[in-house]
């Protein structure tokens, strides 16, 4: 499975989410615009359920929603991460940004 395809602003790179390496472990992949040279960023070390990967405006990192927790019904609760093209991840916002934005306090 693969989805959530997005292109960098300059159109040279694409990113997508896929579980091609391990079923149900949805990693972030980067490839050239044709899809050649696809490589995982190994973000599944942070979260196995990821979605909505988009290139940051500078094209040097990817913003992604990571399901780092789950609710009582097993549904993912998302946090926002920035992942550079080498795979280094930085958490930008806890799930409170999405579950209770009025009370959320950023860093």
Secondary structure, 3 states (H helix, E strand, C coil): CEEEEEECCCCCEEEEEECCCCCCCCEEEEEECCCCCCEECCHHHCCCCEEEEEECCCCCEEEEEEEEEECCCCCEEEEEEEEECCCCEEEEECCHHHHCCCCCCCC
